[in-house]
Amino acid sequence: MSQEVVISGAGLWKPPHRITNEELVAAYNGWAELFNRENAAAIAAGEITAKTPSSAEFIEKASGIKSRYAYVKDGVLDIRRMRPRIPHRGEDQLSHQAEIALNAARLALTAADKRGADIDMVIVSCAYTERAYPAIAIEVQHALGIQGFGFDMLVACSAATFALQRAVDALKAGSARAVLVINPELTSPQVNYRDRDSHFIFGDVSTAVVLERAETCTARHSYSVLGSKAQTLYSNNIRSNFGYVAYAEDTDPFGPANLFHQNGRKVFKEVCPMAAEHLETQIAGVGLDIADVRRWWLHQANLNMNQLIVRRLLGRDAGQDEAPIVLDEFANTASAGSIIAFCLHHEDLAAGDHGVICSFGAGYSIGSLVLRKR
Ligand SMILES: CC(C)(COP(=O)(O)OP(=O)(O)OC[C@H]1O[C@@H](n2cnc3c(N)ncnc32)[C@H](O)[C@@H]1OP(=O)(O)O)[C@@H](O)C(=O)NCCC(=O)NCCS
């Protein structure tokens, strides 16, 4: 039996609501003015620092982000709330994350020319899951009538690439015939919309990928996986501390210290060279040169970061055709970013063209797959 593993389908589901930088900044600035008014005496006494306004121009220049999608927009721009108002679902209802996972999974299955019965392993892999158990992946497996098994895994912004590597290994080892990897990135509940440094960074989205052995593939577009690599290096610079122990620690589970926060400058400086080095090693490891890579589906956190990494790899700038940018429309969607880039920019490749999917982010974690179009 062939050990060749292929990506045979990918799906992208966009939430129905969009939030522009201007809308987000208007809400932040409205909240900041209110905060300063309500705390005028303490600010005048030097006990607390006044909030300074955010700016849409800064956000676009510093990050390249122009807008983001929201699963639920209601509540995010309300200066008395500053978080989405997501209706609670009971235990007999489909969970929010399973719903958006299914939206992307069905598209990926169609693209791969597969049905639930063809899949026997489901990985839901993302930056956050809305509960500990039962796994969202098992809920999705049940909804799609899939036999076999499913599990959830969390690796922040590298969750998708790390799960793809798990899938490749399982297919090579024979523990699965076909794998569905899904990234339902519901990031908005973890954003601190009152934090000027990070209120603009994230968006919601859902992506999915089908992988199988080459001999079963009947898809129109498919890609041999030539190599996959996962790498981690501990860092405190990007954190989300929300977790179940807060209940026992008597700390506020929803306090700012538990929501997403980062030292963005340090992340930028440290992660760019790490990602470039990782890619150089990985591409050489499969016997290719950097110049052999036709397309770079990179993680989408920051436009300047991607430009720097590409410049270091190629020794020049690359346009949308070589290293597509999607973060202007989607913002940072945690692990889904490189998969969105793949979904939107792969069909034009010719047989024999090479491409690389690469993620980098919290942990730190870096993951990549080198692909060749069949
Ligand atoms: C987050 C990020 C966009 C911030 O950009 P930056 O250029 O590093 O910005 P800094 O935080 O250094 O701030 C630069 C200036 O802009 C100001 N600023 C910060 N946020 C602002 C905002 N929302 N509006 C206006 N000005 C802002 C700062 O106060 C600072 O002003 P100063 O120079 O007068 O002190 C950038 O660091 C980044 O993208 N890092 C990559 C990490 C990442 O996105 N990780 C996500 C997980 S992978």
The ligand as an SDF file (V2000), in Angstrom:
LIG
                    3D

 48 50  0  0  0  0  0  0  0  0999 V2000
    0.6120   44.0120   18.0640 C   0  0  0  0  0  0  0  0  0  0  0  0
    1.3970   44.8510   17.0830 C   0  0  0  0  0  0  0  0  0  0  0  0
    0.5450   45.0890   15.8390 C   0  0  0  0  0  0  0  0  0  0  0  0
    1.7310   46.1900   17.6990 C   0  0  0  0  0  0  0  0  0  0  0  0
    2.5290   46.9370   16.8160 O   0  0  0  0  0  0  0  0  0  0  0  0
    3.8630   47.6800   17.3320 P   0  0  0  0  0  0  0  0  0  0  0  0
    4.3720   48.4870   16.2160 O   0  0  0  0  0  0  0  0  0  0  0  0
    4.7440   46.6310   17.9210 O   0  0  0  0  0  0  0  0  0  0  0  0
    3.2510   48.6340   18.4180 O   0  0  0  0  0  0  0  0  0  0  0  0
    3.7810   49.0010   19.8620 P   0  0  0  0  0  0  0  0  0  0  0  0
    2.9900   48.2000   20.8500 O   0  0  0  0  0  0  0  0  0  0  0  0
    5.2610   48.9440   19.9520 O   0  0  0  0  0  0  0  0  0  0  0  0
    3.3300   50.4890   19.9330 O   0  0  0  0  0  0  0  0  0  0  0  0
    3.8360   51.5210   19.0630 C   0  0  0  0  0  0  0  0  0  0  0  0
    3.1630   52.8120   19.4030 C   0  0  0  0  0  0  0  0  0  0  0  0
    1.7850   52.7410   19.0030 O   0  0  0  0  0  0  0  0  0  0  0  0
    0.9320   53.0020   20.1020 C   0  0  0  0  0  0  0  0  0  0  0  0
   -0.2690   52.1800   20.0490 N   0  0  0  0  0  0  0  0  0  0  0  0
   -0.4100   50.8950   20.4980 C   0  0  0  0  0  0  0  0  0  0  0  0
   -1.6790   50.4800   20.2680 N   0  0  0  0  0  0  0  0  0  0  0  0
   -2.3080   51.4990   19.6600 C   0  0  0  0  0  0  0  0  0  0  0  0
   -3.6120   51.6700   19.1740 C   0  0  0  0  0  0  0  0  0  0  0  0
   -4.5420   50.7040   19.2570 N   0  0  0  0  0  0  0  0  0  0  0  0
   -3.9200   52.8490   18.5920 N   0  0  0  0  0  0  0  0  0  0  0  0
   -3.0210   53.8350   18.4950 C   0  0  0  0  0  0  0  0  0  0  0  0
   -1.7630   53.7430   18.9390 N   0  0  0  0  0  0  0  0  0  0  0  0
   -1.4120   52.5770   19.5130 C   0  0  0  0  0  0  0  0  0  0  0  0
    1.7590   52.6880   21.3260 C   0  0  0  0  0  0  0  0  0  0  0  0
    1.2960   53.4150   22.4430 O   0  0  0  0  0  0  0  0  0  0  0  0
    3.1420   53.1250   20.9040 C   0  0  0  0  0  0  0  0  0  0  0  0
    3.2570   54.5210   21.0420 O   0  0  0  0  0  0  0  0  0  0  0  0
    4.6280   55.1450   21.5890 P   0  0  0  0  0  0  0  0  0  0  0  0
    5.6550   54.7590   20.5530 O   0  0  0  0  0  0  0  0  0  0  0  0
    4.2960   56.5880   21.6420 O   0  0  0  0  0  0  0  0  0  0  0  0
    4.8420   54.4990   22.9090 O   0  0  0  0  0  0  0  0  0  0  0  0
    2.7010   44.1380   16.6890 C   0  0  0  0  0  0  0  0  0  0  0  0
    3.6240   44.1450   17.7360 O   0  0  0  0  0  0  0  0  0  0  0  0
    2.4720   42.7250   16.2570 C   0  0  0  0  0  0  0  0  0  0  0  0
    1.6810   42.4140   15.3840 O   0  0  0  0  0  0  0  0  0  0  0  0
    3.2060   41.7710   16.7910 N   0  0  0  0  0  0  0  0  0  0  0  0
    3.1180   40.4320   16.3150 C   0  0  0  0  0  0  0  0  0  0  0  0
    2.5210   39.5450   17.2910 C   0  0  0  0  0  0  0  0  0  0  0  0
    1.1130   39.0840   17.0370 C   0  0  0  0  0  0  0  0  0  0  0  0
    0.2990   39.6610   16.3610 O   0  0  0  0  0  0  0  0  0  0  0  0
    0.8410   37.9940   17.6680 N   0  0  0  0  0  0  0  0  0  0  0  0
   -0.4520   37.4180   17.6880 C   0  0  0  0  0  0  0  0  0  0  0  0
   -0.3490   36.0090   18.0250 C   0  0  0  0  0  0  0  0  0  0  0  0
    0.6000   35.1250   16.8100 S   0  0  0  0  0  0  0  0  0  0  0  0
  1  2  1  0
  2  3  1  0
  2  4  1  0
  2 36  1  0
  4  5  1  0
  5  6  1  0
  6  7  2  0
  6  8  1  0
  6  9  1  0
  9 10  1  0
 10 11  2  0
 10 12  1  0
 10 13  1  0
 13 14  1  0
 14 15  1  0
 15 16  1  0
 15 30  1  0
 16 17  1  0
 17 18  1  0
 17 28  1  0
 18 19  1  0
 18 27  1  0
 19 20  2  0
 20 21  1  0
 21 22  1  0
 21 27  2  0
 22 23  1  0
 22 24  2  0
 24 25  1  0
 25 26  2  0
 26 27  1  0
 28 29  1  0
 28 30  1  0
 30 31  1  0
 31 32  1  0
 32 33  2  0
 32 34  1  0
 32 35  1  0
 36 37  1  0
 36 38  1  0
 38 39  2  0
 38 40  1  0
 40 41  1  0
 41 42  1  0
 42 43  1  0
 43 44  2  0
 43 45  1  0
 45 46  1  0
 46 47  1  0
 47 48  1  0
M  END
$$$$
